[in-house]
Amino acid sequence: IKDQNVPGKLCVAGPPEDVGNLKEPLLARLKQTCGASVSCEFDSYDTASDWDAVFLNTSLTSGAAAFSFAKPYFPRGKVVIGFIQEAYKLGWRLVAAPNFGGNEVDWPCFIFRKLAKPPSDPPELVMGAVKDQNVPGKLCFAGAGAHEAAAAVQRALNGKGQSTKLEKDSYDEDFDQVVRDTHMTTGTFTFGLQFFPKCGAMMAMLNAMNELGYSLAAAPNFGGLDATWPSFIWEKRNEPVKSAFVAIKDQNVPGKVCIGGVGQNDELRDALLKGFAGVTVQQVVAAKDSWDSDFDVCFRNTAMTTGSTPFSFQNAWFPYGYPLEMLVTEMARHGYFAVGGPNFGAGKLSWPCLVFEKSEAVIPAQAVMAEEV
């Protein structure tokens, strides 16, 4: 998505035959949601040497929102979910949503894989977008199940002590339903930890979606001009899963990795503690403080990135591969598999996170054993 550009663009690369099949329905959908001026053609900046199709004059976000109270580059939920649905109709499924950019520029991307034998009807999709850099805080939903999803998440958040309500205003026309007065992060007034995600709120949202039969497909990140808008795309698979949430707090002293959704899991805690001991210089300890009270476990003195790197030619905050590999591998060994990587923060503060899901399905042998016991 190339919205921080004039004209706005949606650039597509993939198997030529599949992209050819996508062009006509996607163009029709974009004309419907973005306007009749949308066209499918290359220009001198985005040519056939780099892309298989380029759609010009698109507007998948709110844009720069100059001379407006609207927030810059916030995703237009109905438009985003619409172009994803067109890929789903052709048998493609969303598997990742990396974000490129730098220096206040963000280029959200979407990666799909094609099913060998796709079902005749693609799964229902719902998009959620966190709008905490806004007063009031909002959680915006788009898609056929948006009303059901918003109602369930609203009940879950209020069960955690928040006082939210279902209400849209004039800035929310690109979404189907909005949970208003949310507090998904620490907000702007927390010293040094602005917009760090709150575990209780995040787990309330993730668990509510899981209970409705939704599984996370990817977590695209939108933003620009110091704004960060973590977002989520769920598929309704009707499979029993539960979520876990990991927040990396490297722009903090001490560095921390905070985990929620795993409960009092001593085996997982000890495995991760042993893993961190093998890939970090400082002694990592499993301990929480007042900043981390709503997480299940936190590891202090971690180093997941290169850090601020003052007086060095090394790039700041570049991720270390081994600690991240260890974290994902140990979570997988305990049944939790990474399904998305939302990014929180604002300005120069960045809080990378991971969402995991664990299957709760009971295989027949387990069911028989449970009955015998």
N, C-alpha and C positions, 0 to 999 in steps of 0.2 A: 504494500500500500504506500503510495507516494503522494500523500495529502499535503505535506509541507513543500509543495511545489506548485507552480502555475504553468500549465493547468494541472489539476489533480489527476493522478493516474492509478490504474490497477494493472500491474505487469504480471504476465503468466508465462511460465516455462514448464515443459513436460513433454511426454510422447506426442509427436506431431499429430497423429490421428486423433488422440483423445482431446488435445487442445482444439483441434478443428471441430470436433463434436460439441465442445463447450462454447465456442464463440457465439453462435447464434442465440441460444437460450440465455447466456449470460449477458449479452448485449441488450436483449429485450428486457431482462430484469433490471439492469442498470439504468436503462432509459426510463423505466417505470419509477425507480426510486431516487435517481439522481437528476433526471431531466432529459429532455429530448436531444440536447446538444452532445450527449455521450456518443463517441464513435470508436470504432476498432481500427486503429491504424498506427503505424510507426511514425516517429519523428526523428530529428537528428540526434537526440540525446538517448533515446531508447529504440534501438534498431533491431533488425532481424538477426544480427550477429549475437545479441545478448538475450533476446526474448522470442517466444513463439507467438505471443499476442500482446498488444498493449491497448488498453481502453483509456481514452482521453476524456477530460472534463468530468471526471468522477468526483464525488464528495462523500467519502466514507466516514469522515469525522466532522466535528463542528468547525474545523478550519482554525485560522488564527484568531477569530472572534475579536478583531480589532474594533474599538469604539462600541463595545458591547459588554453586558454583564455575563454573557455566556462564557463557559470555560473553554480554553483553547484545546483543540485536537482531541476532544472527548469523542469516543466512538459513537456513530449513529447505529444503534442496535439493530433496528429493522433492516437497514441497508447491509450491514455486515452479515447478519444471519441469512439474508436473502442470497448473497453470492455464494455462501457456503452450501446452502441448500441446492443450488444448481449443480455443484460438483457432486453432492451426495446422490442426486438423481441418476448420475452416470456411473455410479458404483464406487466413487472415491470416498475415503474417510479421513477426517482430520486426525493427525497423529502428533503434531508439534507446532509451536508458534514462536519461533525465535524473534528477537528484536535486535535490529541493527541501528547504528547511529552514533551520536556523540556531539558535544558542544551544542546542547539544546535541540538537537535534531533526532527524531525517532522514525524508524522505518519498520513498522510491524509486518511480519511475514507469516505465511501459513503453509505448512507442508502436509500433503495428502498422500495416502497410499491407495492403490486400487485393489478391491477384493476380487479374488478369482471367480467366486460365484456370489455376486451380490443378491440380496433378497429383492423381491419385486417392489416392496415399499421400504424406503430408507427410514431410519429411526427419527423420532421427533427430537428437535434441537431446541435448546434454551440458552440464551446468552445472558450473563450477569456482568455488570460493570460497577466497580467500586468508585464512588465519587466523594471521597473524604476531604479532598482539597476544595471544599465548597461549604457554604453555610446556607441551608442545613446540610448535613451529611446525607448521602443517598446511596441506595443500592438499586440499580436500574436493571430491569429484565425485559428481554425481547424474545419472541417465539410463540409457537402455538400453546405451550404450557406455561407461559409467563405468569398468568394470573394465579394458577395453582401454586407455582413455585414461590412467587412473592408472598402469598398468604402463609405458606408453610415456613418460610424463612422469617417472616415478621413474627410469627408466634414463637419461633425458636429464640430469636433475639430478645423478645420481651421476657421469655423465660429465664434469660440471663441477666435480667435487671434493667434492660434498656426500655425506653418508652417510645417505640416507633409506631408509625401508622402507614397505611396504604393511601398514597395521594400523589398525583401528578400535578405539575404546574406547566407553564408555557415553555420552559426549557427542556421538557421531557417528551416532546412530541414524537421523537424517534424511538421511543420505547413503549411497550405495551402496558407495563405496570411498574410502579416505583415504591420501594420501602423508604420512607422519609424519616429524618431525624436519627439516622444510624451513626454508630461510632465503631467503625471497623478497625481503626488505627488509633494511635496515641494522639493524633491531631497535631496542631501547629504549636501548642504552648508547652510542650515537654522539652526540657533543656537537653539538647544534643540528640534527641531520639524522635524527631518530628516524623510523624506518619509511619511509625513502626507498627506492624500489624498486631492486633490483639488476638491472642489465641482463643479466648472464649467466644468471641464474636465470629472468628473464622470457622471454628469447629461447629458452631451452631448453624452457620450457613451450609457448610459441607455436609454435615450429618442430615440436615433437613432435605437436601437434594438427594442424598443417597436413599433416604427412607421413601422418597417418591419414585424410586427406581432409576434415578439418573446416575450416570458415571461420567467423570470428567474426561473429555477428549483432548483438550489443550487449554492453556491459559495465556492468551495473547496479551501483550503489553502495549498500550497506546500512550502517547504523551507528546511533549514538545513545549518549549518556552517555560522550562522549570516545572511543568506539570507531569504527573505520573498517574496513569489510570489502569491499575491491574484489572484484568477481565477474565472471564471464564466461559468456556463453551462446553455444555453438557449434552450427552446423548442419552435418550431413554432406552436403556437396555433391559430393565426389569431384572437385573441380577443383584443378589444381596451382597453388598460391599460396605465397608466402613473406611473412613478416611483418616489420615494422619497429616500433620502440618509441621513443616520444618522452616524456621526463620533463621537466616544467617546474619549475625550482627558484628561484622568485621569493622565497621566504622564506629567503633566503640572501644573503650579501654576498661576492662579487658575484652578481647574478642570472645564472642559467644556463639554457640549453636543451640537453639532452643527448639524443643520438640513437644508437640501436643497431639492428643488423640491416641496415645499408646498406653495410657493408664500407668499403673504401678508395675512396670515390666522390668524387673531386675535383670533378667537374662539379656534383654536388648541393651539396657543401660551399661552393663558390664562389658558386653561385646564392643559397643561403640567406644567406651572408655579405653579399652585395650587397643582398639584400632587407632584412636587419636594419639595414644602414647607412642605408637610406631611411626607416626608421620609428622609430629610437631616437635619443636625444640623445647618449648616451655612445658612444664608439668600441667597437664589438663586435669581438671577436677570436675566431678558431677555435683554442682551446687547451684541453688537458686538464691536470688536476692529479691528485694522489693520490686525491682523492675520486671521480674520474670515470674511473678507469683501465679499467673494463670496458665503457665505451661506445665506439662507433666514432668519434664526433666530438662535441665540446661547444663551445658558443658562450658566451663570458663577457661580462658587462656588459649582458645583455639586460634588458628591462623588459616583461614580458608582462601585468602588472597595475598597478593604482594604487599598490601597495606598502602599507606600514604606515600612511601618512598621519597622523603625529602632529600635534597642534595644528591640525587641519583638519576641516572639516565633510564632506569627501569620504569616501565609503565605502572601507574598506580592502580591498585584494586583489581589486577588481573588474577583470575582464579588459579589456584593450585590444583593440578589434576588428581594427585594421589589422595588427599583428604576427601575430595568430593567423590572419587571412585569408592573409597572405603565406606563412606556414609551410605551411598546408594546400594552398595553390595550388601552391607550388613542389614539394612532395612529389608532388602529382598529376601535374605536368608530367613527373616522372621515373618515373611509373607506379605510385606508391604512393597508395592511396586510404584515407581515414580510415574505420574500421569500428567504433570503440568508444572510449570515454573513461573508463577506470577512474580512480579517485581514491585515492591512498594518503595515509598520515599518521596522526595521532592528536591528540586534543585540539584545540588551536588551530593545529597544524601541518597544512598541506594541500599535497599534491604532485599537482596535476592532470597526467594523462598522456593520451597518444593512442596507439592501436594502428592501424597501417596494414597493408594487404595489397596485394601486387603479383601480378598474374596471371603465371604461368609457362607458360601454354599456348602451344604452337607452332602457328602458323597454317600451312596447307598450303604456301604460297609459301616460308615460312621453312624448312620441312622440306626442300623440293626444293633450295634454295640450299645448305643444310648438306650434303646428299648430294653435290652437285656439287663443293663445296670439298674 
